[in-house]
Amino acid sequence: MVSRVLGAMGFDVYDCDSRAKEIMDCDVAIHHRIATEIDSTCVKEGRIDRPRLSEIVFSDKDKLDILNAIVHGAVREDIIRWRDCHHRPRMIFVETAILYESGLDRMVDAVWEITAPEELRITRVGRRSGLDRDAIRARIAAQAATVVRNPHPDTIQLVNDGVTPLLPQIECNLRREEL
């Protein structure tokens, strides 16, 4: 929601999840690494079998770590290319659920951490993806498994709980960032 609001306000927002999927779909080297390092059944006829890949990596932390190592470098390089194409003096934003695990925390000037109660997050993801509650909980647990030892020094929290107005929080923090 925050990304959509920022986009509607004219800001450029890089969506790591959708870009990672696009990169994975197009990169034959990534296909090969997934097939050899995770499981050969994850790539069929030159395409990634996402349900199979998800089933494996969200039930095996080692396999998830391998997938992350394969994809994160490609996404970081893509972000640099994307950023370099945006020569406007305005802020740009990167949306990711795994900021620290991906190493993106070292590439940003500030972090806006969006929080919501877990049950609300589960409901939202279920509506968006069609996944069942157990699959969503497994993904949340896998993403939350990393302990952030060195949080970004410029981190602020926004609450997206469906009760607290979101737009005033965004506007306040935009003013803060522009100072």
Helices and strands as residue ranges (DSSP letters): H 2-8, E 12-15, H 16-26, H 28-37, G 40-42, E 43-44, E 47-48, H 50-57, H 61-84, E 92-95, H 99-102, G 104-106, E 111-115, H 118-129, H 133-144, E 155-159, H 166-178
